[in-house]
Amino acid sequence: MTKERVTAYINGVIENVKKRNGSEPEFLQTIEEVLGSLGPVLEKHPEYIDENLLERFCEPERQIMFKVPWTDDNGNVQVNRGFRVQFNG
């Protein structure tokens, strides 16, 4: 497996993740750091590219959204959204 093909694959996955998650800078930073470190692994195991493994890792298995009611300092009840995102790949 050539380093150029691995780099192109990683960059393509990162660009796809940016398109879908552009408003999540912390998530994007993590994706760039983790995927950027996997080049040597992909060079040794090109079957991971063939199976589109990195793209699959970047999509959660499930997402749960729930409400979080709370009382502010003035005694008013506020409601926010909470999220749980699970990646098991």
C-alpha positions in Angstrom: 0.0 0.0 0.0 1.4 3.4 -1.0 1.7 6.2 1.5 0.0 8.5 -1.1 -3.1 6.3 -1.3 -3.3 6.0 2.5 -3.0 9.8 2.9 -5.6 10.4 0.2 -8.0 8.0 2.0 -7.5 9.6 5.4 -7.9 13.1 4.0 -11.1 12.0 2.2 -12.6 10.6 5.3 -11.7 13.8 7.3 -13.4 15.9 4.6 -16.5 13.8 4.7 -16.7 14.1 8.5 -16.2 17.9 8.3 -19.2 18.1 5.9 -21.4 16.2 8.3 -20.1 17.6 11.6 -18.9 21.1 10.7 -20.4 22.7 13.9 -18.5 20.3 16.2 -14.9 21.7 16.4 -13.8 19.4 19.3 -15.0 16.3 17.5 -13.3 17.4 14.3 -10.1 18.0 16.1 -10.2 14.6 17.6 -11.0 13.0 14.2 -8.0 14.8 12.6 -5.6 13.7 15.4 -6.7 10.1 15.6 -7.1 9.4 11.9 -3.8 11.3 11.1 -2.0 8.9 13.4 -3.3 5.7 11.6 -1.3 6.0 8.4 1.3 3.3 9.3 -1.5 0.9 10.3 -3.3 1.4 7.0 -0.1 0.9 5.1 0.3 -2.5 6.7 -3.4 -3.4 6.4 -4.8 -2.2 3.1 -7.9 -4.3 3.7 -9.0 -1.7 6.3 -9.3 0.8 3.4 -11.1 -1.7 1.2 -13.6 -2.2 4.1 -13.9 1.6 4.6 -13.1 1.1 8.2 -12.3 4.7 9.2 -15.5 6.0 7.7 -17.4 3.4 9.8 -15.6 4.4 13.0 -16.6 8.1 12.5 -20.3 7.4 12.5 -21.9 6.6 15.8 -23.7 3.3 16.5 -26.5 5.3 18.1 -27.5 8.8 19.3 -29.9 9.5 22.1 -31.3 13.0 22.7 -33.1 13.8 25.9 -34.4 16.9 27.8 -32.6 18.2 30.9 -34.8 20.4 33.1 -33.0 22.6 35.7 -33.7 25.5 37.9 -31.7 28.7 37.5 -30.6 31.1 40.3 -33.9 33.0 40.0 -36.0 29.9 40.6 -37.1 29.6 37.0 -37.2 26.2 35.3 -35.1 26.0 32.2 -34.9 23.1 29.7 -31.9 22.1 27.7 -31.1 19.2 25.4 -28.7 16.5 26.4 -27.1 14.0 24.1 -25.5 10.6 24.4 -23.5 9.4 21.4 -22.1 5.9 21.4 -19.3 4.7 19.1 -18.6 1.0 19.2 -17.6 0.2 15.6 
